[in-house]
Amino acid sequence: MLGLSIPELVTNAITLIIAITLHEFAHAYVADQLGDPLPRSQGRVTLDPRAHLDPIGSLMMVFVGFGWGRPVLTNPYNYRMSIRTGMAIVAVAGPLSNLLLAMIAAIPFRLHWLSPIVYATDILPSFNGFLWTFIALNIGLMLFNLIPIAPLDGFKVALGVLPDEWANKLARLEQYGPLLLMVVLIGGRGILGLILGPLQRTIFGLITGL
């Protein structure tokens, strides 16, 4: 299965369930707090993984290392603030939830309760190894989702923080977003790795102290 060992598959699967569930819950919860009743009416303001996992996105996360959940539907016209600002806040909540998970999982390394040495059985990952991968994948999920290409979260974040002129130009590219994202994933994975890889390693080092 794409060269992954059973411990790696177990780690990726558990990480998927936790990371994507909290990611999508964060979107729904923040939208709900901003005054939009749609996520709650659709049962998305919950930590039940069944409400958030997407079958194809889940498999991608387990076997490839990145994936997605079911998008949270929200009506920005219900927000108690400007549409662009509200959309940016709701969008960034997902990636920030993954950073929070990574920071919590990094506490045993930061406090030197665990060593970075990784051991595993033939079936299960070691606790060290699980946390190590859990941290790395959550950071990777955060960075990937912050790429400013629709339909990723980074696109809406960019629309909310860029000056009006730039935001309007970016908004016109939204219809091409899925195609651009596919091109990046298929043809530009090496370049993407060169950009996101150093960021991932830097953040990993900062929060773990390793």
N, C-alpha and C positions, 0 to 999 in steps of 0.2 A: 504494500500500500504506500507507493511513492517513497519507499525506503525508510519509513518510520518504524521504530520499534514499538512493541506493545506499551512500555512505560510512557513513551512519547505520545502515543495515541490517547492513553488515559489522561495524561496531563493536559493535552490540548482540548479534550472533550470537557473536562471539568472546568478548565479556564473559560472555554466558550460559554458554558451555561452561566457562569457567574458574571463574566465580563460583559457579554451582550445583554443579559437580563438587566443588569444595573444601568448599562448605557441607555437602553430604551426606556427604562423606568425613569431615569433622570430627565429625558426629554419630556415624557408625559407629566411628571410631577411638576416641573418648572412651568410648563404651559398651563397646567391646572392652577398653579399659584398665581399666574399672571392674569387669570380670569377666563380662560377658555375651557368650557365644560366638555368639549368633544373627546379628549383623551379618556376622561373618567367614564363618559357614557359608553365608550367602546371597550371598557375593561382594561385599559392600559396603565392605570395608576396602581400597579401591583408588582410585587416581586416574584410572582409566579412565572417561572420560565416559559410555561406553555403559552403565555400571552404574548411573548416577545420573540421567540426563536423562529427563524425562517429555515425550512429544510435544506435548500441549496446553500444558503449562506452558512449554515451550521456545518455542513460537510466541507465546505471550503476552509472554514476556520480549523477544523480538525486535521485535515490532510495537507493543506497548503500553508496555513499560518495566518491567514486573514480571512475575514468574512463579514457578514452583516446579519442584522436581525430584521424583523418586520418593521417597516417605517411607521413611526407614530404620526397619525393624521392630526393636524391641528389647524385651527382657523385664526390666523393672526389678527383679523379684524375684531376679535374679542379681547385682545390684550389691553391691559390698562396702561398702555404707553404707545409710543410710535410703532408702527408695524415693523420697520426695519430693525429698530433696536430690540423689540421683543423677539423677532425671529432669530437675531444673533444670539441673544441670551439663551433661548431654548436650544438652539443648535449647539452652542459651546458646552452646555450642561452634560451632554453625552461624553465627549472626550475628557472633560474634567473628572467625570466619575471614574474613568479608567485610570487616570493619573492618581486619584485618591486610592483606588484598589492597589495600585503598584506601591504607593507610599506605605500603606498599611502592611502589605506583605513584606516590605523591605525592613521593617522594624527589627526582626530577629538578627538580620545581618548588620544593620546599623549599630545595634547594641552588643554585637559580637557574641550573641547567644548561639549562632550557627556559623559554621565555616562554609566557604564557597565550594568546598570539595563535594562532588556529586557522586553518590552511589545509587545503584538501582538493582532490583531483582529482575528476573526474567518477565515478571508480570506487572509489578508495581514500581513507580518511581520512588526515590527516596524523598523525604520531606524537604531536604535541602534542594534537591533537583526540581521538585514540584514548584517550590517558591521561586526559584531562580527563573524557571520558564514562565511562571505566572506573571512575574514582574515584567520580563522582557516582552511578552505578548501583549500585555495591557499597555505598555508604553508604545509598542508598535501600532496597536489599534488606535490609540489616541492620535499619533502622528499621521497615520494614514487617513483618518477621518478629517483631519484639519487641512488636507490638500484642498485648495480653493477651486474644485471642479464639481459641478452638479452631477449627481445628487448628494455628494458628500457634505458633511456638516460644515466643513471649511468654506464652502461656497456661500452659505447664508451668513456665516460669521464675517466673511469679507464684505458682503453687501452691507452689513450693519456698521462696519468700522471705516470703510473707505469714504473719501469725499464723494459728494453726489455725482460729479461728472464721471469719475472712475467707476463708481458703483453702477451707474446706468449703462456704461459700456460693458461691464462684466455681465450684467443682467441679460444683455442681448445674446450672450453665449450659452445661456442655460439650456436651450433646446439642443445644443450640440454636446452637452455635458456627458451623457452616457457613452457617446461615440469617442469623445476625447479620453474618457476614463478607460475604455477598452483598449485604445491605442497605447496609453501609458502602461497598463497592466501587461499587455502582450508584447509590445515592442520596446517599451522603455523601462523594463524592470531593473535592468542593470544600472541605468541612470538614476532611477528612483532609489535603488539601494545605496548608491553613492551619496545621495542627498540625505535620505532618512537614516541610513545606517549610523553615521557619526553622531547625529542628534540622539538616536536611540541609546547609543553607548554612553554618551555624555550624561543624559538624564539618568540612566541606570546607575552610573557611577556616583552621581550627586545624591541620589536618594538612598543608595545602599552603603555608601562610603567605601566601596571596593574598587 
